[in-house]
Amino acid sequence: MLFAAVCLDKPGHVDLRLSIRAAHLAFLEEHAARVKLGGPFLDAAGEKPVGSLLVLDCDNEAAARALLDADPYAKAGLFASVDLRPWRRVVGAEL
């Protein structure tokens, strides 16, 4: 089952995000079978990351939440909020 996760950073935490980015990307690579799509939201100028969008393929919401909670960004307390919702692909590339 697919889930969309909208994770918004705490204001003023771009330095924290950048300092653990390598660990975050390694985590995503390690879980590539379940992380189908992802990338950062950007500020209005299109320059600084301010959050993340991930599409996860997990058995259920509990498994998706556990995966998100294990992400180095989440462990470091980067996110002000995480909205996780079941999602269905209708158009676009196969995930």
C-alpha positions as CSV (number, residue, x, y, z in Angstrom):
1,M,0.0,0.0,0.0
2,L,1.3,3.5,-0.9
3,F,1.5,6.3,1.7
4,A,2.4,10.0,1.1
5,A,4.3,11.6,3.9
6,V,4.5,15.4,4.1
7,C,7.2,16.4,6.6
8,L,7.6,20.1,7.4
9,D,10.8,21.3,9.0
10,K,10.9,23.4,12.1
11,P,11.6,27.0,11.1
12,G,15.3,27.9,11.1
13,H,16.6,24.3,11.1
14,V,18.2,24.3,7.6
15,D,21.7,23.8,9.2
16,L,20.5,20.8,11.1
17,R,19.0,19.3,7.9
18,L,22.2,19.9,5.9
19,S,24.4,18.5,8.7
20,I,22.6,15.1,8.7
21,R,21.7,15.0,5.0
22,A,24.3,12.3,4.2
23,A,22.9,10.0,6.9
24,H,19.3,10.6,5.6
25,L,20.2,9.8,2.0
26,A,22.0,6.6,3.1
27,F,18.9,5.6,5.1
28,L,16.7,6.2,2.0
29,E,19.1,4.1,-0.1
30,E,19.0,1.3,2.5
31,H,15.2,1.3,2.3
32,A,14.9,1.9,-1.5
33,A,12.5,-1.0,-1.9
34,R,9.9,0.9,0.3
35,V,10.8,4.5,-0.5
36,K,9.4,4.9,-4.0
37,L,9.8,8.7,-4.4
38,G,11.1,11.5,-2.3
39,G,12.6,15.0,-2.3
40,P,12.6,18.3,-0.4
41,F,10.1,21.1,-0.4
42,L,11.8,24.4,-1.1
43,D,11.3,27.9,0.3
44,A,9.5,30.5,-1.8
45,A,12.8,31.5,-3.5
46,G,13.3,27.9,-4.5
47,E,16.6,27.7,-2.7
48,K,16.5,26.4,0.8
49,P,14.9,23.0,1.8
50,V,12.0,23.4,4.3
51,G,10.6,19.9,4.4
52,S,10.2,16.6,2.6
53,L,7.8,14.6,0.5
54,L,8.1,10.9,0.5
55,V,6.0,8.2,-1.1
56,L,6.3,4.9,0.7
57,D,5.2,1.4,-0.2
58,C,4.5,-0.3,3.1
59,D,2.2,-3.1,4.3
60,N,0.2,-0.8,6.6
61,E,0.3,2.6,8.2
62,A,2.1,1.3,11.3
63,A,5.0,0.1,9.1
64,A,5.1,3.4,7.2
65,R,5.1,5.3,10.5
66,A,7.9,3.1,11.8
67,L,10.0,3.7,8.7
68,L,9.5,7.5,9.0
69,D,10.4,7.4,12.7
70,A,13.7,5.6,11.9
71,D,14.8,8.3,9.4
72,P,17.8,10.3,10.7
73,Y,15.9,13.5,10.1
74,A,13.1,12.4,12.4
75,K,15.5,11.1,15.0
76,A,17.3,14.5,15.0
77,G,14.0,16.3,15.7
78,L,14.0,18.2,12.4
79,F,10.3,18.0,11.6
80,A,7.7,20.3,13.0
81,S,5.0,18.1,11.6
82,V,4.6,14.8,9.7
83,D,1.3,14.1,7.9
84,L,1.0,10.5,6.7
85,R,-1.8,9.5,4.4
86,P,-2.8,6.5,2.3
87,W,-2.3,7.4,-1.3
88,R,-3.2,5.8,-4.7
89,R,-1.2,6.5,-7.9
90,V,-3.6,7.3,-10.8
91,V,-1.4,9.0,-13.3
92,G,2.4,9.3,-13.9
93,A,5.2,6.9,-13.7
94,E,4.7,3.5,-12.1
95,L,6.1,3.3,-8.6
